[in-house]
Amino acid sequence: MVLIVFAFTGSTVLFLKPFIFEWIGLDHLSMPVKILMYIVLVMPLYQILILIYGFLFGQFAFFLRWEKQFLNRLGSLFKGRKNN
């Protein structure tokens, strides 16, 4: 079921991306800017969708733990590392 949730989430993001870019008006930008905007806009959407699909497929607890772990790792990238 976990792999199905990842598959549905990724497919949904790929389906919604052209509509989001057209709605916001990002079609005329250069490719490097499009890639950056894709990362900035799609990352939160992916996180929300994975929780929704996890709930629908009965895997919400797993994906909530996965999200917390992912966000902790992402947050540690921006925090200074402490020297022991």
MARMAR-90889 format. One line per field, with one value per atom (N, C-alpha, C, CB): residue number from 0; residue in three letters; atom name; x, y, z negated. Coordinates in Angstrom, 3 decimals, padded with zeros to 6 digits. Glycine has a CB too. Example, Ala and Ser with C-alpha at 12.3 -4.5 7.8 and 13.67 -1.06 7.14 Angstrom:
seti = c(0_0_0_0_1_1_1_1) .
fipa = c(ALA_ALA_ALA_ALA_SER_SER_SER_SER) .
torgu = c(N_CA_C_CB_N_CA_C_CB) .
east = c(013.190_012.300_013.200_011.308_012.850_013.670_012.900_014.084) .
north = c(-005.690_-004.500_-003.300_-004.473_-002.250_-001.060_000.030_-000.598) .
up = c(-007.800_-007.800_-007.800_-009.046_-007.080_-007.140_-007.870_-005.725) .
REM end
This chain:
seti = c(0_0_0_0_1_1_1_1_2_2_2_2_3_3_3_3_4_4_4_4_5_5_5_5_6_6_6_6_7_7_7_7_8_8_8_8_9_9_9_9_10_10_10_10_11_11_11_11_12_12_12_12_13_13_13_13_14_14_14_14_15_15_15_15_16_16_16_16_17_17_17_17_18_18_18_18_19_19_19_19_20_20_20_20_21_21_21_21_22_22_22_22_23_23_23_23_24_24_24_24_25_25_25_25_26_26_26_26_27_27_27_27_28_28_28_28_29_29_29_29_30_30_30_30_31_31_31_31_32_32_32_32_33_33_33_33_34_34_34_34_35_35_35_35_36_36_36_36_37_37_37_37_38_38_38_38_39_39_39_39_40_40_40_40_41_41_41_41_42_42_42_42_43_43_43_43_44_44_44_44_45_45_45_45_46_46_46_46_47_47_47_47_48_48_48_48_49_49_49_49_50_50_50_50_51_51_51_51_52_52_52_52_53_53_53_53_54_54_54_54_55_55_55_55_56_56_56_56_57_57_57_57_58_58_58_58_59_59_59_59_60_60_60_60_61_61_61_61_62_62_62_62_63_63_63_63_64_64_64_64_65_65_65_65_66_66_66_66_67_67_67_67_68_68_68_68_69_69_69_69_70_70_70_70_71_71_71_71_72_72_72_72_73_73_73_73_74_74_74_74_75_75_75_75_76_76_76_76_77_77_77_77_78_78_78_78_79_79_79_79_80_80_80_80_81_81_81_81_82_82_82_82_83_83_83_83) .
fipa = c(MET_MET_MET_MET_VAL_VAL_VAL_VAL_LEU_LEU_LEU_LEU_ILE_ILE_ILE_ILE_VAL_VAL_VAL_VAL_PHE_PHE_PHE_PHE_ALA_ALA_ALA_ALA_PHE_PHE_PHE_PHE_THR_THR_THR_THR_GLY_GLY_GLY_GLY_SER_SER_SER_SER_THR_THR_THR_THR_VAL_VAL_VAL_VAL_LEU_LEU_LEU_LEU_PHE_PHE_PHE_PHE_LEU_LEU_LEU_LEU_LYS_LYS_LYS_LYS_PRO_PRO_PRO_PRO_PHE_PHE_PHE_PHE_ILE_ILE_ILE_ILE_PHE_PHE_PHE_PHE_GLU_GLU_GLU_GLU_TRP_TRP_TRP_TRP_ILE_ILE_ILE_ILE_GLY_GLY_GLY_GLY_LEU_LEU_LEU_LEU_ASP_ASP_ASP_ASP_HIS_HIS_HIS_HIS_LEU_LEU_LEU_LEU_SER_SER_SER_SER_MET_MET_MET_MET_PRO_PRO_PRO_PRO_VAL_VAL_VAL_VAL_LYS_LYS_LYS_LYS_ILE_ILE_ILE_ILE_LEU_LEU_LEU_LEU_MET_MET_MET_MET_TYR_TYR_TYR_TYR_ILE_ILE_ILE_ILE_VAL_VAL_VAL_VAL_LEU_LEU_LEU_LEU_VAL_VAL_VAL_VAL_MET_MET_MET_MET_PRO_PRO_PRO_PRO_LEU_LEU_LEU_LEU_TYR_TYR_TYR_TYR_GLN_GLN_GLN_GLN_ILE_ILE_ILE_ILE_LEU_LEU_LEU_LEU_ILE_ILE_ILE_ILE_LEU_LEU_LEU_LEU_ILE_ILE_ILE_ILE_TYR_TYR_TYR_TYR_GLY_GLY_GLY_GLY_PHE_PHE_PHE_PHE_LEU_LEU_LEU_LEU_PHE_PHE_PHE_PHE_GLY_GLY_GLY_GLY_GLN_GLN_GLN_GLN_PHE_PHE_PHE_PHE_ALA_ALA_ALA_ALA_PHE_PHE_PHE_PHE_PHE_PHE_PHE_PHE_LEU_LEU_LEU_LEU_ARG_ARG_ARG_ARG_TRP_TRP_TRP_TRP_GLU_GLU_GLU_GLU_LYS_LYS_LYS_LYS_GLN_GLN_GLN_GLN_PHE_PHE_PHE_PHE_LEU_LEU_LEU_LEU_ASN_ASN_ASN_ASN_ARG_ARG_ARG_ARG_LEU_LEU_LEU_LEU_GLY_GLY_GLY_GLY_SER_SER_SER_SER_LEU_LEU_LEU_LEU_PHE_PHE_PHE_PHE_LYS_LYS_LYS_LYS_GLY_GLY_GLY_GLY_ARG_ARG_ARG_ARG_LYS_LYS_LYS_LYS_ASN_ASN_ASN_ASN_ASN_ASN_ASN_ASN) .
torgu = c(N_CA_C_CB_N_CA_C_CB_N_CA_C_CB_N_CA_C_CB_N_CA_C_CB_N_CA_C_CB_N_CA_C_CB_N_CA_C_CB_N_CA_C_CB_N_CA_C_CB_N_CA_C_CB_N_CA_C_CB_N_CA_C_CB_N_CA_C_CB_N_CA_C_CB_N_CA_C_CB_N_CA_C_CB_N_CA_C_CB_N_CA_C_CB_N_CA_C_CB_N_CA_C_CB_N_CA_C_CB_N_CA_C_CB_N_CA_C_CB_N_CA_C_CB_N_CA_C_CB_N_CA_C_CB_N_CA_C_CB_N_CA_C_CB_N_CA_C_CB_N_CA_C_CB_N_CA_C_CB_N_CA_C_CB_N_CA_C_CB_N_CA_C_CB_N_CA_C_CB_N_CA_C_CB_N_CA_C_CB_N_CA_C_CB_N_CA_C_CB_N_CA_C_CB_N_CA_C_CB_N_CA_C_CB_N_CA_C_CB_N_CA_C_CB_N_CA_C_CB_N_CA_C_CB_N_CA_C_CB_N_CA_C_CB_N_CA_C_CB_N_CA_C_CB_N_CA_C_CB_N_CA_C_CB_N_CA_C_CB_N_CA_C_CB_N_CA_C_CB_N_CA_C_CB_N_CA_C_CB_N_CA_C_CB_N_CA_C_CB_N_CA_C_CB_N_CA_C_CB_N_CA_C_CB_N_CA_C_CB_N_CA_C_CB_N_CA_C_CB_N_CA_C_CB_N_CA_C_CB_N_CA_C_CB_N_CA_C_CB_N_CA_C_CB_N_CA_C_CB_N_CA_C_CB_N_CA_C_CB_N_CA_C_CB_N_CA_C_CB_N_CA_C_CB_N_CA_C_CB_N_CA_C_CB_N_CA_C_CB_N_CA_C_CB_N_CA_C_CB_N_CA_C_CB_N_CA_C_CB) .
east = c(000.811_000.000_000.857_-000.924_001.991_002.864_003.336_004.069_003.728_004.180_003.051_004.740_001.835_000.688_000.462_-000.574_000.622_000.463_001.513_000.571_002.762_003.806_003.489_005.176_003.000_002.688_001.544_002.327_000.485_-000.641_-000.243_-001.790_000.562_000.993_001.841_001.774_002.807_003.656_002.872_004.757_001.947_001.128_000.233_000.276_-000.323_-001.183_-000.396_-001.849_000.807_001.647_001.980_002.946_002.340_002.646_001.430_003.185_000.254_-000.980_-001.309_-002.143_-001.106_-001.490_-000.477_-001.692_000.778_001.837_001.536_003.109_001.098_000.821_-000.287_000.446_-001.303_-002.399_-001.934_-003.553_-001.105_-000.578_000.306_000.209_001.199_002.092_001.313_003.123_000.284_-000.520_-001.318_-001.463_-001.889_-002.709_-001.879_-003.333_-000.647_000.220_000.902_001.270_001.033_001.646_003.142_001.356_003.603_005.036_005.502_005.390_004.635_004.985_006.054_003.758_006.149_007.069_008.475_006.490_008.712_010.008_011.052_009.855_012.308_013.394_013.397_014.769_014.062_014.048_014.624_014.820_015.759_016.256_015.272_017.580_014.585_013.593_012.386_013.143_011.991_010.879_011.204_010.548_012.435_012.838_012.802_014.245_013.321_013.292_011.856_014.043_011.012_009.614_008.894_008.897_009.256_008.678_008.983_009.221_010.224_010.621_009.893_012.140_009.836_009.207_007.702_009.475_007.035_005.585_005.132_005.029_005.863_005.412_005.748_006.026_006.810_007.199_006.089_008.472_005.523_004.419_003.194_004.019_002.897_001.759_001.966_001.561_003.165_003.474_003.286_004.916_003.740_003.627_002.168_004.358_001.341_-000.083_-000.761_-000.774_-000.467_-001.096_-000.706_-000.723_000.527_000.944_000.195_002.469_-000.114_-000.912_-002.357_-000.867_-002.898_-004.277_-004.387_-004.737_-003.488_-003.527_-003.207_-002.540_-002.320_-002.041_-003.283_-000.936_-004.067_-005.324_-006.308_-005.947_-006.440_-007.394_-007.047_-007.456_-005.762_-005.332_-005.006_-004.124_-005.369_-005.197_-003.769_-005.709_-002.922_-001.518_-001.139_-000.623_-002.104_-001.867_-000.791_-003.154_-000.832_000.147_001.571_-000.155_001.758_003.083_003.563_003.066_002.689_003.103_003.227_002.130_002.494_002.681_004.060_001.573_004.469_005.822_006.867_006.006_006.616_007.538_007.680_007.050_006.565_006.585_007.381_005.148_007.135_007.854_009.355_007.344_009.736_011.145_011.737_011.328_011.016_011.468_011.652_010.476_010.682_010.771_011.883_009.435_012.103_013.221_014.558_013.183_014.691_015.929_016.103_015.937_015.024_015.081_015.446_013.738_014.869_015.181_016.615_014.258_017.173_018.561_019.546_018.895_019.134_019.997_020.221_019.394_019.206_019.269_019.775_017.912_019.876_020.393_021.912_019.728_022.577_024.027_024.327_024.679_025.341_025.739_026.577_026.531_026.297_027.029_028.270_026.135_029.374_030.611_030.654_031.859_031.007_031.097_032.480_030.700) .
north = c(-001.199_000.000_001.267_-000.004_001.198_002.372_002.779_002.094_001.813_002.116_002.692_000.858_002.234_002.765_004.225_001.940_004.564_005.954_006.836_006.061_006.390_007.159_007.323_006.476_006.258_006.308_007.284_004.909_007.212_008.116_009.563_007.732_009.794_011.148_011.727_011.167_010.978_011.445_011.685_010.450_010.786_010.952_012.181_009.704_012.412_013.577_014.871_013.524_014.904_016.100_016.359_015.946_015.318_015.483_015.930_014.189_015.482_015.892_017.357_014.992_017.801_019.152_020.223_019.183_019.856_020.827_021.767_020.109_021.294_022.235_023.224_021.472_022.767_023.662_024.728_022.861_024.329_025.283_026.313_024.554_025.857_026.789_027.749_026.020_027.251_028.113_029.110_027.273_028.651_029.498_030.643_028.660_030.343_031.355_032.190_030.696_031.647_032.383_032.191_033.830_030.982_030.698_030.086_029.775_030.015_029.375_030.126_029.234_031.425_032.238_032.359_033.613_031.764_031.888_030.951_031.591_031.238_030.379_029.058_031.096_028.064_026.725_026.673_025.784_027.332_027.274_027.864_028.004_028.917_029.527_028.601_030.925_027.956_027.007_025.854_026.463_025.369_024.268_024.700_023.770_025.885_026.403_026.576_027.745_027.153_027.355_026.018_028.218_025.037_023.700_023.136_022.756_023.273_022.768_023.516_022.890_024.830_025.648_025.401_027.130_025.265_025.107_023.664_025.624_022.728_021.344_020.652_020.580_021.037_020.365_020.418_020.999_021.579_021.588_020.819_023.025_020.925_020.197_018.695_020.562_018.223_016.800_016.333_016.518_017.133_016.754_016.646_017.768_017.551_017.508_016.317_018.818_016.125_015.026_013.653_015.107_013.516_012.208_011.867_012.185_012.875_012.628_012.299_013.847_012.977_012.703_011.283_013.731_010.925_009.566_008.524_009.436_008.848_007.930_007.669_008.482_008.699_008.546_007.683_009.925_007.972_007.230_005.749_007.838_005.418_004.030_003.387_003.951_004.044_003.463_003.450_002.085_004.315_004.356_005.715_004.046_006.413_007.765_007.805_008.353_006.874_006.874_006.736_005.727_005.855_005.674_006.955_004.539_007.575_008.759_009.992_009.033_010.026_011.124_011.022_011.106_009.811_009.615_009.942_008.160_009.516_009.781_011.283_009.090_012.017_013.474_014.150_014.030_013.748_014.341_014.106_013.758_012.898_012.579_013.385_011.084_013.505_014.274_015.746_014.134_016.311_017.726_017.973_018.207_017.022_017.153_017.141_016.018_016.253_016.205_017.469_014.975_017.951_019.185_020.366_019.441_020.407_021.476_021.430_021.408_020.235_020.125_020.662_018.664_020.730_021.312_022.812_021.077_023.456_024.902_025.312_025.500_024.369_024.665_024.489_023.753_025.253_025.076_023.804_026.282_023.122_021.894_022.260_020.941_021.571_021.818_020.932_021.560_021.517_020.746_020.150_021.627_018.892_018.220_018.323_016.759) .
up = c(000.000_000.000_000.000_-001.197_-000.654_-000.733_000.649_-001.642_001.459_002.820_003.667_003.486_003.438_004.167_003.807_003.871_002.532_002.095_002.763_000.553_002.793_003.468_004.958_003.286_005.590_007.017_007.300_007.531_006.509_006.705_006.458_005.790_005.441_005.130_006.258_003.821_006.720_007.811_009.089_008.072_009.404_010.607_010.504_010.846_009.335_009.140_009.288_007.767_008.731_008.853_010.316_008.025_011.052_012.471_013.268_013.042_012.862_013.530_013.235_013.093_011.990_011.578_011.966_010.097_012.172_012.442_013.598_012.720_014.774_015.868_015.527_017.123_014.810_014.433_013.447_013.829_012.500_011.517_012.195_010.417_013.072_013.761_014.658_014.591_015.331_016.191_015.358_017.065_014.246_013.377_012.790_012.243_012.376_011.783_012.864_010.881_014.057_015.162_015.270_015.021_015.031_015.057_016.373_013.925_017.359_018.626_019.412_019.474_019.235_020.036_019.434_020.217_018.285_017.608_018.219_016.110_017.940_018.425_017.652_018.282_018.206_017.622_016.201_018.509_015.901_014.521_013.514_014.418_013.908_013.003_012.856_013.534_013.942_013.870_012.923_015.267_012.993_012.118_010.658_012.490_010.377_009.003_008.517_008.915_009.352_008.976_008.813_010.025_009.617_009.484_008.097_010.584_007.681_006.367_005.259_006.178_005.367_004.325_004.245_004.583_005.380_005.383_005.179_006.671_005.729_005.700_004.379_006.850_003.737_002.495_001.435_001.940_001.128_000.151_000.646_-000.172_001.937_002.503_002.351_003.991_002.609_002.483_001.036_002.954_000.092_-001.318_-001.752_-002.199_-001.265_-001.600_-000.929_-001.181_000.341_001.074_000.520_002.544_000.075_-000.433_-001.726_-000.676_-002.528_-003.731_-003.369_-004.665_-002.366_-001.941_-001.389_-000.874_-000.477_000.074_-000.998_001.244_-001.917_-003.019_-003.847_-003.905_-004.080_-004.817_-004.029_-005.117_-002.744_-001.915_-001.804_-000.532_-001.828_-001.710_-003.065_-000.807_-004.159_-005.487_-005.992_-005.485_-005.465_-005.864_-006.462_-004.664_-007.031_-007.520_-008.599_-008.057_-009.537_-010.636_-010.093_-011.634_-009.128_-008.536_-007.881_-007.513_-007.073_-006.339_-007.228_-005.228_-008.315_-009.269_-009.915_-010.355_-010.300_-010.835_-009.769_-011.338_-008.538_-007.431_-007.206_-006.140_-007.254_-007.081_-008.199_-007.047_-009.427_-010.556_-010.416_-011.889_-010.050_-009.868_-008.721_-009.614_-007.619_-006.471_-006.837_-005.315_-007.529_-007.903_-008.920_-008.469_-009.822_-010.767_-010.030_-011.812_-009.060_-008.274_-007.444_-007.360_-006.874_-006.098_-006.993_-005.397_-008.180_-009.123_-009.603_-010.301_-009.717_-010.183_-009.144_-010.511_-007.892_-006.864_-007.083_-005.482_-007.671_-007.850_-009.227_-007.620_-010.128_-011.458_-011.463_-012.525_-012.267_-012.386_-013.143_-013.089_-012.697_-013.391_-014.607_-012.443_-015.702_-016.930_-016.954_-018.172_-017.331_-017.489_-018.879_-017.238_-018.955_-020.261_-020.828_-020.151) .
REM end
